[in-house]
Amino acid sequence: MKNLVIIALVAFTAFSFKNVDAGKKEIKTDKSKVVWKGYKVTGSHQGTIALKSGFLNFDNDKLTGGEFVIDMTTLGSTDLEGEYKGKLDGHLKSDDFFGVAKYPIAKLVLTKVKASGKNAYNVKGNLTIKGKTNAVSFTISIYGSKATAALKIDRTKYDIKYGSTSFFDDLKDKAIYDEFDLVVDLEF
């Protein structure tokens, strides 16, 4: 009986001091932000897009994985106003670009995470846009309950060819570069 009490006490003590950073951390979508920036010969446009859901997985305080669902219906520009904003936002949501009516979500699944510094990780993942999945690589930094990452995405890998000089000739100043940026600030 005495041994049983000691075992129970040891087990209780061990579980009491379990690291609170272990496990799945849900992303606070209302406090997180995703900013996009696309480039063309004559300049650039930028805007935001909302996370629908997401989480990061930890083993103690080390990042091990995660998954994010992006609400494509929230895609919008922030550098324009009025009629021009409406036209650009509508065009980005059209089949020329992201086909939001048919593909209302995009998804990123982290498949490999390797520490590269005290708070930094090299990440490989699968990004799905318009039903097409491709591998992506980027660095994510984690400080407390916040994380930041910057991704460069080649839109042509997701069948987004509009204005691409990789597919169309003589676009001149109407050309849109294939890569766009995503800058992500997460809170969990």
TIRO-2110 file (N, C-alpha, C; in Angstrom, 1 decimal):
// TIRO-2110
0.8, -1.2, 0.0, N, 1, A
0.0, 0.0, 0.0, CA, 1, A
0.9, 1.3, 0.0, C, 1, A
1.9, 1.2, 0.8, N, 2, A
2.8, 2.4, 0.9, CA, 2, A
3.5, 2.6, -0.5, C, 2, A
3.9, 1.6, -1.2, N, 3, A
4.4, 1.7, -2.5, CA, 3, A
3.4, 2.3, -3.5, C, 3, A
2.2, 1.9, -3.4, N, 4, A
1.1, 2.5, -4.3, CA, 4, A
1.0, 4.0, -4.1, C, 4, A
1.0, 4.4, -2.8, N, 5, A
0.9, 5.8, -2.5, CA, 5, A
2.1, 6.6, -3.0, C, 5, A
3.3, 6.0, -2.9, N, 6, A
4.5, 6.7, -3.4, CA, 6, A
4.4, 6.8, -5.0, C, 6, A
4.0, 5.7, -5.6, N, 7, A
3.9, 5.8, -7.1, CA, 7, A
2.8, 6.8, -7.5, C, 7, A
1.7, 6.9, -6.8, N, 8, A
0.7, 7.9, -7.1, CA, 8, A
1.2, 9.3, -6.9, C, 8, A
2.0, 9.5, -5.9, N, 9, A
2.5, 10.8, -5.6, CA, 9, A
3.5, 11.2, -6.6, C, 9, A
4.4, 10.3, -7.0, N, 10, A
5.4, 10.6, -8.1, CA, 10, A
4.7, 10.9, -9.4, C, 10, A
3.7, 10.1, -9.8, N, 11, A
3.0, 10.3, -11.0, CA, 11, A
2.3, 11.6, -11.0, C, 11, A
1.6, 12.0, -9.9, N, 12, A
0.9, 13.2, -9.8, CA, 12, A
1.9, 14.4, -9.9, C, 12, A
3.0, 14.3, -9.3, N, 13, A
4.0, 15.4, -9.3, CA, 13, A
4.6, 15.5, -10.7, C, 13, A
4.8, 14.4, -11.4, N, 14, A
5.3, 14.5, -12.8, CA, 14, A
4.3, 15.1, -13.7, C, 14, A
3.1, 14.8, -13.6, N, 15, A
2.1, 15.4, -14.5, CA, 15, A
1.8, 16.8, -14.1, C, 15, A
2.0, 17.2, -12.9, N, 16, A
1.7, 18.6, -12.4, CA, 16, A
2.7, 19.5, -13.1, C, 16, A
3.9, 19.1, -13.4, N, 17, A
5.0, 19.9, -13.9, CA, 17, A
5.2, 19.7, -15.4, C, 17, A
4.3, 19.1, -16.0, N, 18, A
4.3, 18.9, -17.5, CA, 18, A
4.4, 20.3, -18.2, C, 18, A
5.2, 20.4, -19.1, N, 19, A
5.4, 21.7, -19.9, CA, 19, A
4.1, 22.1, -20.5, C, 19, A
3.7, 23.3, -20.3, N, 20, A
2.4, 23.8, -20.8, CA, 20, A
2.5, 24.1, -22.3, C, 20, A
3.7, 24.2, -22.9, N, 21, A
3.9, 24.4, -24.3, CA, 21, A
3.8, 23.2, -25.1, C, 21, A
3.5, 22.1, -24.6, N, 22, A
3.4, 20.8, -25.3, CA, 22, A
2.0, 20.8, -26.0, C, 22, A
2.0, 20.2, -27.2, N, 23, A
0.8, 19.9, -27.9, CA, 23, A
0.3, 20.8, -29.0, C, 23, A
-0.9, 20.8, -29.2, N, 24, A
-1.6, 21.6, -30.3, CA, 24, A
-2.0, 23.0, -29.8, C, 24, A
-1.5, 24.0, -30.5, N, 25, A
-1.9, 25.4, -30.2, CA, 25, A
-2.8, 25.9, -31.3, C, 25, A
-4.0, 26.2, -31.0, N, 26, A
-5.0, 26.8, -32.0, CA, 26, A
-4.6, 28.2, -32.3, C, 26, A
-4.6, 28.6, -33.5, N, 27, A
-4.4, 30.0, -33.9, CA, 27, A
-5.5, 30.9, -33.6, C, 27, A
-5.3, 32.0, -33.1, N, 28, A
-6.3, 33.0, -32.8, CA, 28, A
-6.5, 33.8, -34.1, C, 28, A
-7.5, 33.4, -34.9, N, 29, A
-7.6, 33.9, -36.2, CA, 29, A
-8.0, 35.4, -36.2, C, 29, A
-8.7, 35.9, -35.1, N, 30, A
-9.1, 37.3, -35.1, CA, 30, A
-7.9, 38.2, -34.7, C, 30, A
-6.8, 37.6, -34.2, N, 31, A
-5.6, 38.4, -33.8, CA, 31, A
-4.4, 38.1, -34.8, C, 31, A
-4.6, 37.3, -35.8, N, 32, A
-3.6, 36.9, -36.7, CA, 32, A
-3.8, 37.6, -38.0, C, 32, A
-2.7, 37.8, -38.8, N, 33, A
-2.9, 38.6, -40.1, CA, 33, A
-2.0, 38.0, -41.2, C, 33, A
-2.6, 37.9, -42.4, N, 34, A
-1.9, 37.5, -43.6, CA, 34, A
-2.0, 38.6, -44.6, C, 34, A
-0.8, 39.1, -45.0, N, 35, A
-0.7, 40.2, -46.0, CA, 35, A
-0.1, 39.6, -47.2, C, 35, A
-0.7, 39.9, -48.4, N, 36, A
-0.2, 39.5, -49.7, CA, 36, A
0.3, 40.7, -50.5, C, 36, A
1.3, 40.5, -51.3, N, 37, A
1.8, 41.5, -52.2, CA, 37, A
2.1, 40.9, -53.6, C, 37, A
1.5, 41.4, -54.6, N, 38, A
1.7, 40.9, -56.0, CA, 38, A
2.4, 42.0, -56.8, C, 38, A
3.2, 41.6, -57.7, N, 39, A
4.1, 42.6, -58.5, CA, 39, A
3.7, 42.5, -60.0, C, 39, A
3.8, 43.7, -60.6, N, 40, A
3.6, 43.8, -62.0, CA, 40, A
4.7, 44.7, -62.6, C, 40, A
4.8, 44.8, -63.9, N, 41, A
5.9, 45.7, -64.5, CA, 41, A
5.7, 47.1, -64.0, C, 41, A
4.5, 47.6, -63.9, N, 42, A
4.3, 49.0, -63.5, CA, 42, A
4.1, 49.3, -62.1, C, 42, A
4.3, 48.3, -61.2, N, 43, A
4.2, 48.5, -59.8, CA, 43, A
3.8, 47.3, -59.0, C, 43, A
2.9, 47.5, -58.0, N, 44, A
2.5, 46.3, -57.2, CA, 44, A
1.1, 46.6, -56.6, C, 44, A
0.5, 45.6, -56.0, N, 45, A
-0.7, 45.7, -55.2, CA, 45, A
-0.5, 44.9, -54.0, C, 45, A
-1.2, 45.3, -52.9, N, 46, A
-1.1, 44.5, -51.7, CA, 46, A
-2.5, 44.5, -51.0, C, 46, A
-2.6, 43.5, -50.1, N, 47, A
-3.9, 43.4, -49.4, CA, 47, A
-3.8, 42.4, -48.3, C, 47, A
-5.0, 41.9, -47.9, N, 48, A
-5.0, 40.9, -46.8, CA, 48, A
-5.9, 39.8, -47.2, C, 48, A
-5.8, 38.7, -46.4, N, 49, A
-6.6, 37.5, -46.6, CA, 49, A
-6.7, 36.9, -45.2, C, 49, A
-7.8, 36.4, -44.8, N, 50, A
-8.0, 35.9, -43.4, CA, 50, A
-7.8, 34.4, -43.3, C, 50, A
-7.3, 34.0, -42.2, N, 51, A
-7.2, 32.6, -41.8, CA, 51, A
-8.6, 32.2, -41.3, C, 51, A
-9.1, 31.0, -41.8, N, 52, A
-10.3, 30.5, -41.3, CA, 52, A
-10.1, 29.6, -40.1, C, 52, A
-8.9, 28.9, -40.1, N, 53, A
-8.6, 28.1, -38.9, CA, 53, A
-7.1, 27.8, -39.0, C, 53, A
-6.5, 27.3, -37.9, N, 54, A
-5.2, 26.9, -38.0, CA, 54, A
-4.7, 26.4, -36.6, C, 54, A
-3.6, 25.7, -36.6, N, 55, A
-2.9, 25.3, -35.4, CA, 55, A
-1.4, 25.0, -35.7, C, 55, A
-0.7, 25.1, -34.6, N, 56, A
0.7, 24.7, -34.6, CA, 56, A
0.9, 23.6, -33.6, C, 56, A
1.7, 22.6, -33.9, N, 57, A
2.0, 21.5, -33.0, CA, 57, A
3.4, 21.7, -32.4, C, 57, A
3.5, 21.4, -31.1, N, 58, A
4.7, 21.6, -30.4, CA, 58, A
5.0, 20.3, -29.6, C, 58, A
6.3, 20.0, -29.5, N, 59, A
6.7, 19.0, -28.5, CA, 59, A
7.6, 19.7, -27.5, C, 59, A
7.0, 19.9, -26.3, N, 60, A
7.6, 20.8, -25.3, CA, 60, A
7.5, 22.2, -26.0, C, 60, A
8.7, 22.9, -26.1, N, 61, A
8.6, 24.2, -26.7, CA, 61, A
9.1, 24.2, -28.1, C, 61, A
9.3, 23.1, -28.8, N, 62, A
9.8, 23.0, -30.1, CA, 62, A
8.7, 22.7, -31.1, C, 62, A
8.6, 23.6, -32.2, N, 63, A
7.6, 23.4, -33.2, CA, 63, A
7.9, 22.1, -34.0, C, 63, A
6.8, 21.3, -34.2, N, 64, A
6.9, 20.1, -34.9, CA, 64, A
6.0, 20.0, -36.1, C, 64, A
5.0, 20.9, -36.3, N, 65, A
4.1, 20.8, -37.4, CA, 65, A
3.0, 21.8, -37.3, C, 65, A
2.0, 21.7, -38.2, N, 66, A
0.9, 22.7, -38.1, CA, 66, A
0.1, 22.6, -39.4, C, 66, A
-1.0, 23.3, -39.4, N, 67, A
-2.0, 23.3, -40.5, CA, 67, A
-2.8, 24.6, -40.5, C, 67, A
-3.0, 25.1, -41.7, N, 68, A
-3.8, 26.4, -41.8, CA, 68, A
-4.8, 26.3, -42.9, C, 68, A
-6.0, 26.8, -42.7, N, 69, A
-7.0, 26.9, -43.7, CA, 69, A
-7.2, 28.4, -44.0, C, 69, A
-7.1, 28.8, -45.2, N, 70, A
-7.2, 30.2, -45.6, CA, 70, A
-8.6, 30.5, -46.3, C, 70, A
-9.3, 31.5, -45.8, N, 71, A
-10.6, 31.8, -46.4, CA, 71, A
-10.4, 32.7, -47.6, C, 71, A
-10.4, 32.1, -48.8, N, 72, A
-10.2, 32.9, -50.0, CA, 72, A
-11.2, 33.9, -50.3, C, 72, A
-12.4, 33.8, -49.7, N, 73, A
-13.5, 34.8, -49.9, CA, 73, A
-13.2, 36.1, -49.3, C, 73, A
-12.2, 36.2, -48.4, N, 74, A
-11.8, 37.4, -47.8, CA, 74, A
-10.7, 38.1, -48.5, C, 74, A
-10.2, 37.6, -49.6, N, 75, A
-9.1, 38.2, -50.4, CA, 75, A
-9.5, 39.6, -50.8, C, 75, A
-8.7, 40.6, -50.4, N, 76, A
-9.0, 41.9, -50.8, CA, 76, A
-7.7, 42.8, -50.8, C, 76, A
-7.8, 43.8, -51.6, N, 77, A
-6.6, 44.8, -51.7, CA, 77, A
-6.8, 45.9, -50.6, C, 77, A
-5.7, 46.4, -50.2, N, 78, A
-5.7, 47.5, -49.2, CA, 78, A
-5.0, 48.7, -49.8, C, 78, A
-4.5, 48.7, -51.0, N, 79, A
-3.8, 49.8, -51.5, CA, 79, A
-4.7, 50.7, -52.5, C, 79, A
-5.9, 50.2, -52.7, N, 80, A
-6.9, 50.9, -53.6, CA, 80, A
-8.2, 51.2, -52.8, C, 80, A
-9.0, 52.1, -53.4, N, 81, A
-10.3, 52.5, -52.8, CA, 81, A
-11.3, 52.6, -53.9, C, 81, A
-12.6, 52.5, -53.5, N, 82, A
-13.7, 52.7, -54.4, CA, 82, A
-13.8, 51.8, -55.5, C, 82, A
-14.1, 52.3, -56.7, N, 83, A
-14.3, 51.5, -57.9, CA, 83, A
-13.1, 50.7, -58.3, C, 83, A
-11.8, 51.2, -58.1, N, 84, A
-10.6, 50.5, -58.5, CA, 84, A
-10.4, 49.3, -57.6, C, 84, A
-10.7, 49.5, -56.3, N, 85, A
-10.6, 48.4, -55.3, CA, 85, A
-11.6, 47.3, -55.7, C, 85, A
-12.8, 47.7, -56.0, N, 86, A
-13.8, 46.7, -56.4, CA, 86, A
-13.4, 45.9, -57.6, C, 86, A
-12.9, 46.6, -58.6, N, 87, A
-12.5, 45.9, -59.8, CA, 87, A
-11.3, 44.9, -59.6, C, 87, A
-10.3, 45.4, -58.8, N, 88, A
-9.2, 44.5, -58.6, CA, 88, A
-9.6, 43.3, -57.7, C, 88, A
-10.3, 43.5, -56.6, N, 89, A
-10.8, 42.5, -55.8, CA, 89, A
-11.6, 41.4, -56.5, C, 89, A
-12.5, 41.9, -57.4, N, 90, A
-13.3, 41.0, -58.2, CA, 90, A
-12.5, 40.2, -59.2, C, 90, A
-11.5, 40.9, -59.8, N, 91, A
-10.7, 40.2, -60.7, CA, 91, A
-9.8, 39.1, -60.0, C, 91, A
-9.3, 39.4, -58.9, N, 92, A
-8.5, 38.4, -58.1, CA, 92, A
-9.3, 37.2, -57.7, C, 92, A
-10.6, 37.4, -57.4, N, 93, A
-11.5, 36.3, -57.0, CA, 93, A
-12.0, 35.6, -58.2, C, 93, A
-11.9, 36.1, -59.4, N, 94, A
-12.4, 35.5, -60.6, CA, 94, A
-11.5, 34.3, -61.0, C, 94, A
-12.0, 33.5, -62.0, N, 95, A
-11.3, 32.4, -62.5, CA, 95, A
-9.9, 32.8, -63.2, C, 95, A
-9.7, 34.0, -63.6, N, 96, A
-8.4, 34.5, -64.1, CA, 96, A
-7.3, 34.3, -63.0, C, 96, A
-7.7, 34.4, -61.8, N, 97, A
-6.8, 34.3, -60.7, CA, 97, A
-7.1, 33.1, -59.8, C, 97, A
-7.8, 33.4, -58.7, N, 98, A
-8.0, 32.4, -57.6, CA, 98, A
-9.3, 31.6, -57.7, C, 98, A
-10.2, 31.9, -58.6, N, 99, A
-11.4, 31.1, -58.7, CA, 99, A
-12.1, 30.8, -57.4, C, 99, A
-12.4, 31.9, -56.7, N, 100, A
-12.9, 31.8, -55.3, CA, 100, A
-14.3, 31.1, -55.2, C, 100, A
-15.1, 31.3, -56.2, N, 101, A
-16.4, 30.6, -56.2, CA, 101, A
-16.3, 29.1, -56.2, C, 101, A
-15.3, 28.6, -56.9, N, 102, A
-15.1, 27.1, -57.0, CA, 102, A
-14.2, 26.7, -55.9, C, 102, A
-13.2, 27.5, -55.5, N, 103, A
-12.2, 27.1, -54.5, CA, 103, A
-12.2, 28.2, -53.4, C, 103, A
-13.1, 28.1, -52.5, N, 104, A
-13.2, 29.1, -51.4, CA, 104, A
-12.2, 29.0, -50.3, C, 104, A
-11.4, 27.9, -50.3, N, 105, A
-10.4, 27.8, -49.3, CA, 105, A
-9.1, 27.4, -49.9, C, 105, A
-8.0, 27.8, -49.3, N, 106, A
-6.7, 27.3, -49.6, CA, 106, A
-6.1, 26.6, -48.3, C, 106, A
-5.1, 25.8, -48.4, N, 107, A
-4.7, 25.1, -47.2, CA, 107, A
-3.1, 24.9, -47.3, C, 107, A
-2.5, 25.1, -46.1, N, 108, A
-1.1, 24.8, -45.9, CA, 108, A
-0.9, 23.8, -44.8, C, 108, A
-0.2, 22.7, -45.1, N, 109, A
0.1, 21.7, -44.1, CA, 109, A
1.6, 21.6, -44.0, C, 109, A
2.1, 21.8, -42.8, N, 110, A
3.5, 21.7, -42.5, CA, 110, A
3.9, 20.3, -42.4, C, 110, A
4.9, 19.8, -43.3, N, 111, A
5.2, 18.4, -43.3, CA, 111, A
6.6, 18.1, -42.7, C, 111, A
7.5, 19.1, -42.6, N, 112, A
8.8, 18.9, -42.0, CA, 112, A
9.2, 20.2, -41.4, C, 112, A
9.7, 20.1, -40.1, N, 113, A
10.1, 21.3, -39.4, CA, 113, A
11.4, 21.0, -38.8, C, 113, A
12.4, 21.8, -39.0, N, 114, A
13.8, 21.6, -38.5, CA, 114, A
14.2, 22.9, -37.9, C, 114, A
14.7, 22.9, -36.6, N, 115, A
15.2, 24.1, -35.9, CA, 115, A
16.4, 24.6, -36.7, C, 115, A
16.5, 25.9, -36.8, N, 116, A
17.6, 26.5, -37.5, CA, 116, A
18.2, 27.6, -36.6, C, 116, A
17.7, 27.8, -35.4, N, 117, A
18.2, 28.8, -34.5, CA, 117, A
17.4, 28.7, -33.2, C, 117, A
17.6, 29.7, -32.3, N, 118, A
16.9, 29.7, -31.0, CA, 118, A
15.4, 29.7, -31.2, C, 118, A
14.9, 30.6, -32.1, N, 119, A
13.5, 30.8, -32.3, CA, 119, A
13.1, 30.6, -33.7, C, 119, A
14.0, 30.0, -34.5, N, 120, A
13.7, 29.9, -36.0, CA, 120, A
13.7, 28.5, -36.4, C, 120, A
12.8, 28.2, -37.4, N, 121, A
12.7, 26.9, -38.0, CA, 121, A
12.6, 27.0, -39.5, C, 121, A
13.3, 26.0, -40.2, N, 122, A
13.1, 25.8, -41.6, CA, 122, A
12.0, 24.9, -41.8, C, 122, A
11.0, 25.3, -42.6, N, 123, A
9.8, 24.5, -42.7, CA, 123, A
9.5, 24.1, -44.2, C, 123, A
9.1, 22.9, -44.4, N, 124, A
8.6, 22.4, -45.7, CA, 124, A
7.1, 22.1, -45.5, C, 124, A
6.4, 22.4, -46.5, N, 125, A
4.9, 22.1, -46.4, CA, 125, A
4.3, 21.9, -47.7, C, 125, A
3.0, 21.6, -47.7, N, 126, A
2.2, 21.4, -48.9, CA, 126, A
1.2, 22.5, -48.9, C, 126, A
1.2, 23.3, -50.0, N, 127, A
0.3, 24.4, -50.1, CA, 127, A
-0.7, 24.1, -51.2, C, 127, A
-2.0, 24.1, -50.9, N, 128, A
-3.0, 23.8, -51.9, CA, 128, A
-3.8, 25.1, -52.2, C, 128, A
-3.8, 25.5, -53.5, N, 129, A
-4.6, 26.6, -54.0, CA, 129, A
-5.2, 26.1, -55.3, C, 129, A
-6.5, 26.5, -55.4, N, 130, A
-7.3, 26.0, -56.6, CA, 130, A
-7.2, 24.5, -56.9, C, 130, A
-7.2, 23.8, -55.8, N, 131, A
-7.2, 22.3, -55.9, CA, 131, A
-5.9, 21.7, -56.3, C, 131, A
-4.8, 22.5, -56.4, N, 132, A
-3.5, 22.0, -56.8, CA, 132, A
-2.6, 22.2, -55.6, C, 132, A
-1.8, 21.1, -55.3, N, 133, A
-0.9, 21.1, -54.2, CA, 133, A
0.5, 21.1, -54.6, C, 133, A
1.3, 21.9, -54.1, N, 134, A
2.7, 22.0, -54.4, CA, 134, A
3.5, 22.2, -53.1, C, 134, A
4.8, 21.7, -53.1, N, 135, A
5.7, 21.9, -52.0, CA, 135, A
6.1, 23.3, -51.9, C, 135, A
6.2, 23.8, -50.6, N, 136, A
6.8, 25.2, -50.4, CA, 136, A
7.8, 25.0, -49.2, C, 136, A
8.8, 25.9, -49.2, N, 137, A
9.7, 26.0, -48.1, CA, 137, A
9.8, 27.4, -47.6, C, 137, A
10.0, 27.6, -46.3, N, 138, A
10.1, 29.0, -45.8, CA, 138, A
10.6, 28.8, -44.3, C, 138, A
10.9, 30.0, -43.8, N, 139, A
11.4, 30.1, -42.4, CA, 139, A
10.3, 30.7, -41.5, C, 139, A
10.1, 30.1, -40.3, N, 140, A
9.1, 30.6, -39.4, CA, 140, A
9.9, 30.9, -38.1, C, 140, A
9.6, 32.1, -37.5, N, 141, A
10.1, 32.5, -36.2, CA, 141, A
9.0, 32.5, -35.2, C, 141, A
9.4, 32.0, -34.0, N, 142, A
8.4, 31.9, -32.9, CA, 142, A
8.9, 32.6, -31.7, C, 142, A
8.1, 33.5, -31.1, N, 143, A
8.5, 34.2, -29.9, CA, 143, A
7.3, 34.2, -29.0, C, 143, A
7.4, 33.4, -27.9, N, 144, A
6.2, 33.3, -27.0, CA, 144, A
5.0, 32.7, -27.7, C, 144, A
3.9, 33.4, -27.7, N, 145, A
2.7, 32.9, -28.3, CA, 145, A
2.5, 33.6, -29.7, C, 145, A
3.6, 34.0, -30.4, N, 146, A
3.5, 34.7, -31.7, CA, 146, A
4.4, 34.0, -32.6, C, 146, A
4.1, 34.0, -33.9, N, 147, A
4.9, 33.4, -35.0, CA, 147, A
4.8, 34.3, -36.2, C, 147, A
5.9, 34.4, -36.9, N, 148, A
6.0, 35.2, -38.2, CA, 148, A
6.7, 34.4, -39.2, C, 148, A
6.2, 34.6, -40.5, N, 149, A
6.8, 33.9, -41.6, CA, 149, A
6.6, 34.7, -42.8, C, 149, A
7.5, 34.5, -43.8, N, 150, A
7.3, 35.1, -45.1, CA, 150, A
7.5, 34.1, -46.2, C, 150, A
6.5, 34.0, -47.1, N, 151, A
6.6, 33.0, -48.2, CA, 151, A
6.6, 33.7, -49.5, C, 151, A
7.3, 33.1, -50.5, N, 152, A
7.2, 33.5, -51.9, CA, 152, A
6.6, 32.4, -52.6, C, 152, A
5.5, 32.7, -53.3, N, 153, A
4.7, 31.7, -54.0, CA, 153, A
4.7, 31.9, -55.5, C, 153, A
4.9, 30.9, -56.3, N, 154, A
4.9, 31.0, -57.7, CA, 154, A
3.4, 30.6, -58.1, C, 154, A
2.7, 31.6, -58.5, N, 155, A
1.2, 31.4, -58.8, CA, 155, A
1.0, 30.5, -60.0, C, 155, A
1.9, 30.4, -60.9, N, 156, A
1.7, 29.6, -62.1, CA, 156, A
1.6, 28.1, -61.7, C, 156, A
2.2, 27.7, -60.6, N, 157, A
2.1, 26.3, -60.2, CA, 157, A
0.7, 25.9, -59.7, C, 157, A
-0.1, 26.9, -59.6, N, 158, A
-1.5, 26.7, -59.2, CA, 158, A
-2.5, 27.1, -60.3, C, 158, A
-2.0, 27.0, -61.5, N, 159, A
-2.8, 27.3, -62.7, CA, 159, A
-3.4, 28.8, -62.7, C, 159, A
-2.6, 29.7, -62.2, N, 160, A
-2.9, 31.1, -62.2, CA, 160, A
-2.0, 31.7, -63.2, C, 160, A
-2.4, 31.8, -64.5, N, 161, A
-1.5, 32.2, -65.6, CA, 161, A
-1.8, 33.6, -66.1, C, 161, A
-2.9, 34.2, -65.6, N, 162, A
-3.3, 35.5, -66.2, CA, 162, A
-2.1, 36.5, -66.1, C, 162, A
-1.8, 37.1, -67.2, N, 163, A
-0.7, 38.2, -67.3, CA, 163, A
0.7, 37.7, -67.1, C, 163, A
0.9, 36.4, -67.2, N, 164, A
2.2, 35.8, -66.9, CA, 164, A
3.0, 35.7, -68.2, C, 164, A
4.2, 36.3, -68.2, N, 165, A
5.1, 36.2, -69.4, CA, 165, A
5.6, 34.8, -69.6, C, 165, A
5.4, 33.9, -68.6, N, 166, A
5.8, 32.5, -68.8, CA, 166, A
4.9, 31.8, -69.8, C, 166, A
3.7, 32.4, -70.0, N, 167, A
2.7, 31.8, -70.9, CA, 167, A
2.2, 32.7, -72.0, C, 167, A
2.4, 34.0, -71.9, N, 168, A
1.9, 34.9, -72.9, CA, 168, A
3.0, 35.8, -73.4, C, 168, A
3.0, 36.1, -74.7, N, 169, A
4.0, 37.0, -75.3, CA, 169, A
3.4, 38.4, -75.4, C, 169, A
4.2, 39.4, -75.6, N, 170, A
3.8, 40.8, -75.9, CA, 170, A
2.9, 41.4, -74.9, C, 170, A
3.1, 41.1, -73.6, N, 171, A
2.3, 41.7, -72.6, CA, 171, A
2.7, 43.1, -72.2, C, 171, A
4.0, 43.4, -72.5, N, 172, A
4.6, 44.7, -72.3, CA, 172, A
4.3, 45.1, -70.8, C, 172, A
3.7, 46.3, -70.7, N, 173, A
3.5, 46.8, -69.3, CA, 173, A
2.3, 46.2, -68.6, C, 173, A
1.6, 45.3, -69.3, N, 174, A
0.5, 44.5, -68.6, CA, 174, A
1.0, 43.3, -67.9, C, 174, A
2.3, 43.0, -68.0, N, 175, A
2.8, 41.7, -67.4, CA, 175, A
2.7, 41.8, -65.9, C, 175, A
2.4, 40.6, -65.3, N, 176, A
2.3, 40.4, -63.9, CA, 176, A
3.3, 39.3, -63.6, C, 176, A
4.2, 39.6, -62.6, N, 177, A
5.2, 38.6, -62.2, CA, 177, A
4.6, 37.4, -61.6, C, 177, A
5.2, 36.2, -61.8, N, 178, A
4.7, 35.0, -61.4, CA, 178, A
4.7, 34.8, -59.9, C, 178, A
5.6, 35.4, -59.2, N, 179, A
5.7, 35.2, -57.8, CA, 179, A
5.0, 36.3, -57.0, C, 179, A
4.3, 35.9, -55.9, N, 180, A
3.8, 36.9, -55.0, CA, 180, A
4.2, 36.5, -53.6, C, 180, A
4.1, 37.5, -52.7, N, 181, A
4.6, 37.3, -51.3, CA, 181, A
3.4, 37.2, -50.4, C, 181, A
3.6, 36.4, -49.3, N, 182, A
2.7, 36.3, -48.2, CA, 182, A
3.6, 36.6, -46.9, C, 182, A
3.1, 37.5, -46.1, N, 183, A
3.7, 37.8, -44.8, CA, 183, A
2.7, 37.5, -43.8, C, 183, A
3.1, 36.6, -42.9, N, 184, A
2.1, 36.0, -41.9, CA, 184, A
2.5, 36.4, -40.5, C, 184, A
1.6, 36.9, -39.7, N, 185, A
1.8, 37.2, -38.3, CA, 185, A
0.7, 36.4, -37.6, C, 185, A
1.1, 35.4, -36.8, N, 186, A
0.2, 34.5, -36.1, CA, 186, A
0.2, 34.8, -34.6, C, 186, A
-0.9, 34.6, -34.0, N, 187, A
-1.0, 34.6, -32.5, CA, 187, A
-1.7, 33.3, -32.1, C, 187, A
-1.2, 32.6, -31.1, N, 188, A
-1.8, 31.4, -30.6, CA, 188, A
-1.9, 31.3, -29.1, C, 188, A
END
